Amino acid sequence: MLKVSKTGFMNLIRCRRFAGLHQIYKEKDNAIVCFSESEEDLMDIENETKKMLYLKSMYDEETDEDLLDEMAVEFEVLKPYYDKIELLSAKAIQDKFDGKLTYSSNTYLQKKFEMEYEGYYFYCYLDGYLEGETNRIFESKATTTNKFFKIEHKKESIFKRNIDDIVMLKRLLGYNEKGLEDKEKKFYNKYSDVGVYVYDLAYQRYVIENSKEYNPEKEYKYYLAVLNHEYVFDGTYDSNGEPVYSNDIISFIDFTDVTRKMMSLIEEDMKRVVSYLDEMNASPTNLGLYCERKKTRQCIFYPICFKDLPEENSIFTYVYNHHGFTDERGIKHLPYDLINKEQKYHMLDIPASWLTRENNQIQRAVVESGVPHIDKGKIKVGIDQIKYPIYYLDFESFPCPLPRYKHEKPYQQSLFQFSLHVEYEGKKLDENKDNISYLAPDLNDRREDLVKALVEAIPSDGGSVLVYNQSFEKTRIRELGEMFPKYKDALDDIANRLFDLMDLTKTRSKFYMELGYDEPTAKLFNYYSKDLNGSHSIKKVLPSLTDLKYDDLSVQNGVMAYITYAKYNTLDKENHKKAMQGLIDYCKRDTYSMYVILEALREIVKK
């Protein structure tokens, strides 16, 4: 009899085609298992899926396809931290609640429940199961409470901690404001950033309550155990130099009421999964959000189902494509509707008259003609705001799931490196000779060393500090000022002088409106080339405007950078030296790239 794990269920519910394709691959002895007669297979796939859920915590937005290949390596580097989160969750449960706890990060050691439905067995393995006067189920997730607390009604979170420090929905604590419950709709969408976690818990509840072990006479409660985004590490270490965290680092979110309401939804999904398994139909079906395109949980059959979607300049390349395209009759067409009903895959498949957003019109014109769009006037006015000497700055950081150093929070971007190029008026930059850099030589707390080097390298002379996508750098600099107050004035001065190069390559409405442009013009792209494929990231803009690349480097992106840094302690002396040089070369290339891009823009506006 076929057995279906939670992961298998989550995949099978995507669409009717998954079961059929899976069966074909299984018969060909390909290593894809989502349902099986072997319980060991199911445990293995549950452990693999846990990896992807951990990594989802690092990438809440669409994931750059270039980074997907690094995810396996990334997980191995981060695994010790994820294992520690599991242990911290177990300790917090034991200290907070009474009862006998079965808790493990290893699926083979977890409490298992199973149920039979229409000839199939459905399983779930529980991260934490506490048997007591009240039975409590805990699903441990390496995400943070911030994801939940930022769901707001009238500018206030719909969650609040109760007297026992359990995170509860406010309506369950006596708050009866109209509209509160409407904000909970995200929990019922298994593909939303929070729904994916709540649905997991609801599936477990369904299996438990339909299992032979379930005792309807007892009370059951269902929780997510997540990292507390407000927790600040106090800098306490044990005799081995390992951080010592209090139980406050783990928060419990009570989803008992929400999962109860989801039981009818799971029941309907259960019927659909069984029908898909009975049918085993591998013929093409509609594509949709459930494919999770470019997400960490992208369907394994994406290459098959999306084979007609071009890699470059598809309809998803249009900015704000998720808002749809409006035809002459005022009818809105969403991307997946256009793919499924009209087989429109390419940007040029969308009628020009449907493009009501001016930036979409620019994108289409560029792809159609092959000629880049350049607003020389806006670019020149923007360049004129830059003051010499120009400091090209870039940071590298490690978003560690657990705080490593005093004053850090979970997933805080912990800086370990910066690169700086300084351009003086009338002089050309050399990538190597004109570079100043700092790189932590080990995994010890080197933040103050970095700050000292930074404030020494960027004096208070009024020169612009050029960065790419300044929100990251500005936030990091402000954080450093709070952590190291004696450098705060110097750091604030640097933060106040930041200039975002993306304002020139893309645009920023507020920046250009302050320079006298009307809002519609301020919103328009300054530069767009078909090579950008909808993105103004520096890795896209650089080859579009220059011949400079990253493919000669051993470290080629930010994920590779922090993986290399995080692996310091596993390297011998020679490989450690190579790793450091690779990091220096990469970060140096980032800042030199900004200079080369600005030079290209200067040449463009001269013509």
ABEGO torsion letter per residue (X at the ends): XBBBBAAAAAAAAABAAAAAAAAAAAAAGBBBBABBABAAAAAAAAAAAAAAAAAAAABABBBBAAAAAAAAAAAAAAAAAAAAAAAAAAAAAAAABBEBBBBBABAAABBBBBBBBGGBBBBBBBABBBBBABBBBBBBBABBAAAAAABBBGGBBABBBBAAGBBBBAAAAGBABBGAAAAAAAAABAABAAAAAAAAAAAAAAAAAABAABBAABBBBBBBBBBBAABBBAGBBBAAGBBBBBAAABBBBBAAAAAAAAAAAAAAAAAAAAAAAAAGBABBBBBBAAAGBGBAABBAAAAAAAAABBABGBAAABBGAAAEBBBAAGBBBBAAAAAAAAGBABAAABBAAABABAAAAAAAAAAAAGBBBBBAAAAAAAAAABBOBBBBBBBBBBBBABBABBGBBBGBBBBABBBBBBBBBGBBBBAAAABBBBBBABABBAAAAAAAAAAAABBBAGBBBBBBGAAAAAAAAAAAAAABAAAAAAAAAAAAABBBAAAAABEBAAAAAAAGBBAAAAABBABBBAAAGGBABAAAAAAAABABBAAABABABAAAAAAAAAAAAABBAAAAAAAAAAAAAAAAAAAAAAAAAAAAAAAAAAX
